[in-house]
Amino acid sequence: MKKTLLLFLITVLVSIYFANGGDEMKQNEWKLIWSEEFDGDTLNTEIWKFDIGNGHSRWNPGWGNGELEYYTEGDNMYLENGMLVIEARKEKVKDSYGEYYYTSTRINTENKFKVKYGKIEARAKFPYGKGLWPAIWLLGTNYRYVRWPMCGEIDIVEFLGHDRYTVYGTLHGPGYSKDKAKSWKYRLDIDEPDFTEEFHTFGIIWDSEKISFYVDDTVYYTVTKKAILKQGHPWVFDNYFFLIVNLAVGGYWPGYPDNTTKFPARMYVDYIKVWQKVE
């Protein structure tokens, strides 16, 4: 009886250890190398720049996802109380490619900050509403030369506005992109404050052999290089990547806004931080 009880306790403790990331989450193993806390009155353009339009200028209308929004050059974002606020609005704008009925913001660190391996974490809160699609993600710096998905994409967190309790972590690469991507979801219990009510932390732990996704310090999904190679696909995550933060409106995956979707809709980002392993 005692032996059975001991084995049970060991099993429980091991499960808790790995559910919370094991040694990977220990703060004393990481050194902070980059931090954006969105202090001040204006976005730091030494770090960030704007993507503008609906993707047509990159021969990728709808950003390849059937999105409806037109990204403006800063008109749909502001800093408030040490947070980045991205605001999606229902309003009509047009450019040389056509007319759009929603506006929003997408910012990135291309040619300003890049990262290869480490622990990358954001603290954010998302808007509720059908067709809203906020995301914090990474794209390979070589995307202009090898194109997507050969460049690799790491979606640290994506949220579909109609489901308050679920977020997704995803890898896209050659042979495993779009509906074949390596993706998993993390779901809160319905008695917990959801992703639209309170801030939560979202992150990845990334090295040369694997990428793990976590929410609030709980690792929920790990993709290994070994598994990808075993399936006959290349591992494209040993290069540098840059950060992207955006709030999309509509798309093949989240669906499209309806008369229940309230605008303006706001995405809040408290911080984004990058650590690397202490040697």
VEXTI-156297 format. One record per residue (C-alpha): residue in three letters; x, y, z; residue number from 1. Coordinates in Angstrom, 2 decimals. Example, Ala and Ser with C-alpha at 12.3 -4.5 7.8 and 13.67 -1.06 7.14 Angstrom:
<Ala <12.30 -4.50 7.80> 1> <Ser <13.67 -1.06 7.14> 2> 
END
This chain:
<Met <0.00 0.00 0.00> 1> <Lys <2.79 2.42 0.96> 2> <Lys <4.67 1.57 -2.23> 3> <Thr <1.56 2.22 -4.34> 4> <Leu <0.98 5.56 -2.61> 5> <Leu <4.62 6.56 -3.12> 6> <Leu <4.47 5.73 -6.83> 7> <Phe <1.26 7.75 -7.14> 8> <Leu <2.83 10.80 -5.46> 9> <Ile <5.93 10.57 -7.66> 10> <Thr <3.74 10.40 -10.78> 11> <Val <1.77 13.47 -9.69> 12> <Leu <4.92 15.48 -8.93> 13> <Val <6.55 14.55 -12.24> 14> <Ser <3.37 15.52 -14.11> 15> <Ile <3.27 18.91 -12.39> 16> <Tyr <6.98 19.45 -13.10> 17> <Phe <6.64 18.85 -16.83> 18> <Ala <3.29 20.64 -17.12> 19> <Asn <5.06 23.74 -15.87> 20> <Gly <8.00 23.41 -18.21> 21> <Gly <10.47 21.67 -15.88> 22> <Asp <13.92 23.25 -15.81> 23> <Glu <13.14 25.29 -18.93> 24> <Met <11.12 27.83 -16.93> 25> <Lys <13.74 28.51 -14.24> 26> <Gln <14.49 32.23 -14.35> 27> <Asn <18.10 31.87 -13.18> 28> <Glu <18.93 29.99 -16.40> 29> <Trp <17.97 32.95 -18.59> 30> <Lys <19.47 36.36 -19.27> 31> <Leu <17.22 39.18 -20.50> 32> <Ile <18.64 40.52 -23.78> 33> <Trp <15.75 42.61 -25.15> 34> <Ser <12.64 44.17 -23.69> 35> <Glu <9.86 46.33 -25.12> 36> <Glu <7.52 47.64 -22.44> 37> <Phe <5.80 50.32 -24.52> 38> <Asp <6.60 53.15 -22.16> 39> <Gly <6.36 56.73 -23.34> 40> <Asp <3.89 58.48 -25.60> 41> <Thr <4.80 57.18 -29.05> 42> <Leu <5.91 53.91 -30.59> 43> <Asn <9.70 53.52 -30.73> 44> <Thr <10.43 53.56 -34.46> 45> <Glu <14.02 52.53 -33.80> 46> <Ile <12.53 49.14 -32.96> 47> <Trp <9.25 48.98 -34.89> 48> <Lys <7.92 49.80 -38.32> 49> <Phe <4.47 49.51 -39.89> 50> <Asp <3.14 47.12 -42.48> 51> <Ile <0.68 49.12 -44.59> 52> <Gly <-2.25 48.00 -46.72> 53> <Asn <-3.88 44.64 -47.34> 54> <Gly <-0.91 42.74 -48.74> 55> <His <-1.34 43.66 -52.40> 56> <Ser <2.02 45.42 -52.58> 57> <Arg <3.62 42.09 -51.65> 58> <Trp <1.56 40.18 -54.22> 59> <Asn <-0.33 38.68 -51.30> 60> <Pro <-3.83 40.24 -51.11> 61> <Gly <-5.66 39.58 -47.88> 62> <Trp <-2.22 38.72 -46.51> 63> <Gly <-2.75 35.24 -47.96> 64> <Asn <-5.51 34.52 -45.44> 65> <Gly <-8.57 36.27 -46.86> 66> <Glu <-8.25 39.11 -44.34> 67> <Leu <-10.43 42.22 -44.74> 68> <Glu <-8.49 44.94 -42.90> 69> <Tyr <-6.35 47.74 -44.26> 70> <Tyr <-3.33 48.33 -42.04> 71> <Thr <-2.65 52.02 -41.49> 72> <Glu <0.62 53.75 -40.70> 73> <Gly <-0.02 54.30 -37.01> 74> <Asp <-3.57 55.66 -37.12> 75> <Asn <-4.93 52.55 -35.40> 76> <Met <-2.51 52.26 -32.51> 77> <Tyr <-1.41 54.23 -29.48> 78> <Leu <0.46 53.80 -26.21> 79> <Glu <-1.49 54.08 -22.98> 80> <Asn <-0.48 53.31 -19.38> 81> <Gly <2.66 51.50 -20.53> 82> <Met <0.80 49.36 -23.04> 83> <Leu <0.52 49.07 -26.79> 84> <Val <-3.10 49.37 -27.91> 85> <Ile <-4.04 48.22 -31.42> 86> <Glu <-7.53 49.29 -32.43> 87> <Ala <-9.53 47.68 -35.23> 88> <Arg <-12.26 49.93 -36.60> 89> <Lys <-15.16 49.54 -38.96> 90> <Glu <-14.55 52.33 -41.45> 91> <Lys <-14.13 52.68 -45.19> 92> <Val <-10.75 53.44 -46.77> 93> <Lys <-9.34 52.88 -50.23> 94> <Asp <-6.06 52.66 -52.07> 95> <Ser <-5.02 51.96 -55.66> 96> <Tyr <-5.99 48.30 -55.25> 97> <Gly <-9.53 48.77 -53.99> 98> <Glu <-11.79 49.60 -51.06> 99> <Tyr <-11.69 48.21 -47.53> 100> <Tyr <-14.23 48.42 -44.74> 101> <Tyr <-12.02 47.78 -41.72> 102> <Thr <-8.74 49.31 -40.53> 103> <Ser <-6.18 48.09 -38.01> 104> <Thr <-2.42 47.99 -37.29> 105> <Arg <0.41 45.56 -37.91> 106> <Ile <3.92 46.34 -36.65> 107> <Asn <7.18 44.45 -37.03> 108> <Thr <10.89 44.61 -36.17> 109> <Glu <12.29 43.63 -39.59> 110> <Asn <15.86 44.98 -40.01> 111> <Lys <15.62 46.48 -36.50> 112> <Phe <15.61 43.50 -34.14> 113> <Lys <16.05 39.80 -34.81> 114> <Val <16.42 36.75 -32.63> 115> <Lys <17.67 33.19 -32.94> 116> <Tyr <16.81 30.86 -30.04> 117> <Gly <15.78 31.86 -26.55> 118> <Lys <12.71 32.43 -24.45> 119> <Ile <10.30 34.94 -25.95> 120> <Glu <7.31 36.11 -23.95> 121> <Ala <4.47 38.61 -24.30> 122> <Arg <1.81 39.71 -21.85> 123> <Ala <-1.41 40.60 -23.62> 124> <Lys <-5.20 40.80 -23.58> 125> <Phe <-7.39 40.26 -26.63> 126> <Pro <-10.72 41.56 -27.97> 127> <Tyr <-13.87 39.47 -28.07> 128> <Gly <-15.86 39.29 -31.30> 129> <Lys <-16.43 37.08 -34.31> 130> <Gly <-13.85 37.62 -37.03> 131> <Leu <-11.21 39.24 -34.80> 132> <Trp <-7.77 37.63 -35.05> 133> <Pro <-4.95 39.07 -32.89> 134> <Ala <-1.51 37.47 -33.09> 135> <Ile <2.05 37.82 -31.83> 136> <Trp <4.46 35.92 -34.04> 137> <Leu <7.87 35.52 -35.68> 138> <Leu <8.84 35.34 -39.34> 139> <Gly <12.18 34.25 -40.80> 140> <Thr <14.35 37.19 -41.84> 141> <Asn <15.07 35.47 -45.17> 142> <Tyr <11.42 35.47 -46.27> 143> <Arg <12.05 37.91 -49.13> 144> <Tyr <14.51 35.45 -50.69> 145> <Val <13.19 31.97 -49.99> 146> <Arg <9.51 32.96 -49.58> 147> <Trp <6.98 31.56 -47.16> 148> <Pro <6.82 28.88 -45.74> 149> <Met <10.49 28.06 -46.49> 150> <Cys <11.48 30.98 -44.24> 151> <Gly <9.56 29.51 -41.30> 152> <Glu <6.90 31.07 -39.11> 153> <Ile <6.47 30.74 -35.34> 154> <Asp <3.09 31.85 -34.03> 155> <Ile <3.71 32.52 -30.35> 156> <Val <0.01 33.12 -29.80> 157> <Glu <-3.08 33.45 -31.98> 158> <Phe <-6.58 34.09 -30.69> 159> <Leu <-9.89 33.71 -32.51> 160> <Gly <-12.27 36.34 -31.21> 161> <His <-15.36 34.14 -31.01> 162> <Asp <-13.74 31.78 -28.45> 163> <Arg <-12.78 33.58 -25.23> 164> <Tyr <-11.03 30.60 -23.64> 165> <Thr <-8.67 29.24 -26.32> 166> <Val <-5.35 30.30 -27.84> 167> <Tyr <-3.07 28.55 -30.32> 168> <Gly <0.67 28.05 -30.81> 169> <Thr <1.82 27.04 -34.29> 170> <Leu <4.81 26.32 -36.51> 171> <His <4.68 26.74 -40.29> 172> <Gly <7.36 25.33 -42.56> 173> <Pro <7.73 23.53 -45.90> 174> <Gly <5.37 20.56 -45.86> 175> <Tyr <3.66 21.71 -42.67> 176> <Ser <1.96 25.04 -43.32> 177> <Lys <-1.59 26.41 -43.35> 178> <Asp <-4.01 23.56 -42.51> 179> <Lys <-1.08 21.13 -42.17> 180> <Ala <0.82 23.33 -39.72> 181> <Lys <2.13 21.97 -36.44> 182> <Ser <-0.43 23.55 -34.15> 183> <Trp <-1.95 22.99 -30.75> 184> <Lys <-4.40 24.83 -28.55> 185> <Tyr <-4.40 25.84 -24.91> 186> <Arg <-7.81 26.14 -23.31> 187> <Leu <-8.67 27.77 -20.01> 188> <Asp <-11.26 26.34 -17.66> 189> <Ile <-14.54 28.19 -17.96> 190> <Asp <-14.30 29.33 -14.33> 191> <Glu <-10.97 31.11 -15.04> 192> <Pro <-10.74 34.73 -16.26> 193> <Asp <-10.67 34.40 -20.04> 194> <Phe <-8.25 35.90 -22.55> 195> <Thr <-10.48 38.96 -23.08> 196> <Glu <-10.99 39.69 -19.38> 197> <Glu <-7.47 39.59 -17.98> 198> <Phe <-3.88 39.73 -19.18> 199> <His <-2.06 36.43 -19.66> 200> <Thr <1.52 35.60 -20.64> 201> <Phe <2.28 33.74 -23.86> 202> <Gly <5.67 32.48 -24.89> 203> <Ile <8.01 30.03 -26.54> 204> <Ile <11.21 28.32 -25.46> 205> <Trp <13.30 27.77 -28.59> 206> <Asp <16.61 26.03 -29.14> 207> <Ser <18.32 24.07 -31.91> 208> <Glu <16.37 20.88 -31.14> 209> <Lys <12.83 21.98 -30.26> 210> <Ile <10.30 24.75 -29.73> 211> <Ser <7.93 24.67 -26.75> 212> <Phe <4.84 26.86 -26.36> 213> <Tyr <3.52 28.02 -23.00> 214> <Val <0.74 30.07 -21.41> 215> <Asp <1.15 31.54 -17.92> 216> <Asp <4.31 29.43 -17.39> 217> <Thr <2.56 26.18 -18.35> 218> <Val <4.13 24.43 -21.35> 219> <Tyr <1.36 22.88 -23.44> 220> <Tyr <3.00 21.92 -26.74> 221> <Thr <6.49 20.99 -27.95> 222> <Val <7.64 20.39 -31.52> 223> <Thr <11.03 18.70 -31.99> 224> <Lys <13.43 18.87 -34.90> 225> <Lys <13.74 15.09 -34.73> 226> <Ala <9.99 14.63 -35.28> 227> <Ile <9.89 17.08 -38.21> 228> <Leu <12.87 15.44 -39.93> 229> <Lys <11.41 11.98 -39.33> 230> <Gln <8.32 13.08 -41.28> 231> <Gly <10.55 14.03 -44.21> 232> <His <10.27 17.80 -43.79> 233> <Pro <13.08 20.33 -43.29> 234> <Trp <13.54 22.09 -39.96> 235> <Val <13.74 25.80 -40.82> 236> <Phe <14.12 27.25 -37.33> 237> <Asp <17.90 27.56 -37.04> 238> <Asn <17.87 31.03 -38.60> 239> <Tyr <17.08 34.54 -37.37> 240> <Phe <13.48 35.71 -37.04> 241> <Phe <11.81 39.08 -36.46> 242> <Leu <8.71 39.96 -34.42> 243> <Ile <5.24 40.86 -35.71> 244> <Val <2.23 42.07 -33.72> 245> <Asn <-1.13 42.58 -35.42> 246> <Leu <-4.89 42.55 -35.08> 247> <Ala <-6.47 41.13 -38.23> 248> <Val <-10.14 41.38 -39.14> 249> <Gly <-11.62 38.38 -40.91> 250> <Gly <-9.89 35.47 -42.58> 251> <Tyr <-10.42 31.89 -43.65> 252> <Trp <-9.61 30.58 -40.18> 253> <Pro <-11.38 33.00 -37.78> 254> <Gly <-14.30 33.68 -40.09> 255> <Tyr <-15.72 37.13 -40.67> 256> <Pro <-17.34 39.81 -38.52> 257> <Asp <-21.11 39.85 -38.21> 258> <Asn <-23.62 42.14 -36.54> 259> <Thr <-22.55 40.86 -33.10> 260> <Thr <-18.93 42.02 -33.56> 261> <Lys <-18.37 45.29 -31.75> 262> <Phe <-16.03 47.99 -33.06> 263> <Pro <-13.71 49.54 -32.20> 264> <Ala <-12.02 46.37 -30.95> 265> <Arg <-8.77 46.64 -29.02> 266> <Met <-5.77 44.38 -28.47> 267> <Tyr <-3.52 45.27 -25.52> 268> <Val <0.15 44.30 -25.20> 269> <Asp <1.87 45.05 -21.91> 270> <Tyr <5.35 43.85 -22.87> 271> <Ile <7.43 41.61 -25.11> 272> <Lys <10.67 40.24 -23.68> 273> <Val <13.47 38.04 -24.99> 274> <Trp <15.86 35.99 -22.87> 275> <Gln <18.72 33.71 -23.88> 276> <Lys <20.31 30.84 -22.00> 277> <Val <23.05 31.65 -19.53> 278> <Glu <26.21 29.93 -20.75> 279> 
END
